[in-house]
């Protein structure tokens, strides 16, 4: 019966979702990726919505798939919280994208998968803002520049 099939398929489906990290494609805006093209941006625990809800006291994983337009031996990560159009830098646990899934040196037409994470500290205020995430080549050109609307809760 359909119920019996559902009972057998549901645990496997849940396990697969858990193994995939529950990372969802989200709403994002390109903010000037001149040295690359962003294909997708995903954030753990953030479902298809206009604003990602980030819970204090958790670690959030960010995955960016992109294609490089340039050759670069290095890829640097920078991140900001943007509040009222003012970017406020915050520390990225791993500022070297070559240590976060990107195979360096990057090459023109190469497809890359950046995987970074960052803590949502309990001391952060509860507010809505944009997270600006940058991946910069050796000449400080944007391989990736994305803005993601979030709410810290």
Buried (B, 14 or more C-beta within 10 A) or exposed (E): EEEEEEEEEEEEEEEEEEEEEBBBBBBBEBBEBEBBBBEEBBBBBBEEEEBBEBEBEEEBBBBBBBBBBBEBEBBBBBBBBBEEEEBEEBEBEBBEBBEBBBEBBBBEEBEBBBBBBBBBEEEBEEEEBBBBBBBBBBEEBBBBBBBBBBEBE
